[in-house]
Amino acid sequence: MQTEQDPHHLIELGDARLRLSPWAEDDAGPLVDAVQESIASVGRWLPWCHAGYGREEASAWISHCRAGRQAGSHFAFAMRDARDGSLLGGVGLNQFEPVHRRANLGYWVRHRCQQQGLATAAAQLVTRFGFERLGLIRIEIVALPDNAPSRATALRIGARFEAIARHRLLVDGQPRDAAVYGLLPSDLP
C-alpha cells in the first residue's frame, strides 16, 4: 500500500502485518517507551538507544525526520502494527549519495517484538520503495560485526555480505569496524 496523503507527499507503506508511516509528534511518547524497553537489546549496537533517552530527544528525532523527508534526503518510517497502530520500531533510508544513487538502510525493532520477522518485512518494504520510487541502484546495510540480528536481517532481504570495513562507523566517539552488505534491485527475492 503506497499512498500520497498530503502536499509534501508523505508516503505510507505496508502489508498485512505492518504499516510504515512518517514519524509524527504523537509518536514521541510511544518512541520513548519503545526505546526504554529496548536498551538491553537495541542499545547494545545503537548508541542513541540509551537509558537517558527522553521526550526531548524523541521530539528532536521526529523533527529531524520531518525535515529530511521534506528535503528528500532522509526517509524514516515508524513501524506500526497494521491492526492496532502500536509502535513496533523504526526503519528508513538515509545517508543518500545522489551522484551514485545509493543510500543506507537502517532498522530496529522494540524488544518485546523481536524475532518475529518484523525487521525483515519492514526492510523489504523500504528497499522496494527505495529502488522503485526513489530510483536508487544500491542500498547498503552497515552493522557492527557482533550485531548478529541486523546481519541476519540483511541476508534475509537478499543483501550480500561484502566486507568488514575498517573504521567504517564512529560509535561513542570511537572508530569501529563494520560489516557492510550491499543490496541491488536484482538481489530482491
Secondary structure, 3 states (H helix, E strand, C coil): CCEECCCCCCEEEECCCEEEEECCHHHHHHHHHHHHHCCCCHHHCCCCCCCCCCHHHHHHHHHHHHHHHHHCCCEEEEEEECCCCCEEEEEEEEEEECCCCEEEEEEEECHHHCCCCHHHHHHHHHHHHHHHCCCCCEEEEEECCCCHHHHHHHHHCCCEEEEEEEEEEEECCEEEEEEEEEECHHHCC
